[in-house]
Amino acid sequence: MRLRTRKAANAWHAAKLAKCPQCGAAVLSHTACPSCGHYKGRQVLTIEAQ
């Protein structure tokens, strides 16, 4: 039982996606938005239009 309890903590979980407040795209938390380049309300990446 102890072994199974320890191994249960290592189960795979899907990544939680948050919504970007600037553009509304789905983004991993604590990551700059790849579509608009914003993180925590400020521009951190320069994204060129294609």
N, C-alpha and C positions, 0 to 999 in steps of 0.2 A: 504494500500500500504506500509506503514512503517513497519508493522508487517511482511509482506511477504519479504521485503528487508532484514530485520534482520535475518529471518529464512533461507534465501537463502545462507547466509554465513556459515551455519552449514551443508551444503550438503556433502554427503560422496564422497570422492575422492579416487581412487585406489592409492596404494603406488607406488612411483616412484623408479624404480630400476636402479642402476648404474652398470657399468662394472668394475670388479676388475682389476686394472692395472697389477697385478702379474700373475694371472691365467686365467682371462677373465670370471669368473663366475658372474652371476647376484647377486648383493648384495644391501641391503637397504643402502641409504646414511648415513654417520656418524656412521657406524657399521663395526666392524671387519669382514673380510671375513670368513665364516664358513668352507670353503673348504681348504684354504691355511693359514689362521691365520694372514694375513697382514692387517695393518691399517695405512694409510698415509705414505706408503713406508717403514714401518718397521714391524718386526715380533712381534706381541703382544700376540698371542696364540700359544701354542704348540699343533700341530695336529699329532696324532699318526696314521700311516698307518694301515689299517685293512686288 
